[in-house]
Amino acid sequence: MSWDDILGQDRAKRVLQVHLADGRVANGYLLVGPEGVGKRRLAIEMAKALNCTAGGSRPCDDCPTCRQIIRSTHPDVHFLVPGGPADQIRIEQIRQLLSRIMLRPFNATMQVAIIDGAERLTEEAANSLLKALEEPPAHTRFLLTTTQLSRCLPTIVSRCQVVRCQPLRLDLVQRVLLDGRHCEARTAETIVRLSGGSAARAIELAGRWSSYRQVLARLASGTPAAWIEEPSPETREEVTDLLDGMMAWLRDIAVAAVLDDPSRLAHAEHAETLRRQARSVDVDRCVELAFKLVGMRESLEQFVSPRLVASLARESWLSLREVKS
Ligand SMILES: [Zn+2]
């Protein structure tokens, strides 16, 4: 893996490479962008670039240091991810990290701490990190990532150099799906349109494509019977499929209501059904429901019962269909 193997993110790569070349690497970086667009890979590439023993401005990928970092086994490159029941980064994790990075590196030039999910730092954890972020030991650098800049504590953001990562171009997401043989070309076309430019999301969706298609069949069905006869989804994954499917479908209804262009639909193969539904429901209420579903998706992540969320989503969907029919 090298800078060139990271798809897209040309601007972010340029910023980091210029800082490396000029010898003005910031104490801390906050890589901001959607899930699955390469933030962590950029952080790992930085860790290699700061420590590669081959010299030169590009990591060689071949020296023992590069190889250990690629395998996540380098003693001076530390990874922190959220965990525990609330999926947070807790103060004990930060304390443990700080106690290690205050020491000199074992055998690298720089200790590098890669912290994924900066929005999930508890307030206590963030506070204990502040001083180190502001005045780290000379041999330490921090690389934080987040999908939600607005949820990061301002005190953390202000102490980092923010580097923005963009959604990937859809042709790049398609290449990831096809090169990795995650699905067939035809399925890939639909998944790419649903991916929002996230390679990780596309791969994940390809993995559960058969259950997602069942959700689509329900959404496409004009009768409430399709919902009542089918068993209600119960697991978190099933309900996630349902909510994601509904949100994408509602967006398609809104598009179909104003544009007669199937190529603009995520579910282009259902163009006729979508056009019919767009005529029979109130499009403003579709948009309202889409926002409501975003809230439900978040409550699912906050560990509200999946069964309850599924039942609320189903009720909302059926009431949407009652309006004009
Ligand atoms: Zn190297």
Residues whose N, C-alpha, C, O or C-beta is under 5 A from the ligand:
A	BS01	ZN	C52 T53 A54 P59 C60 D61 D62 C63 C66
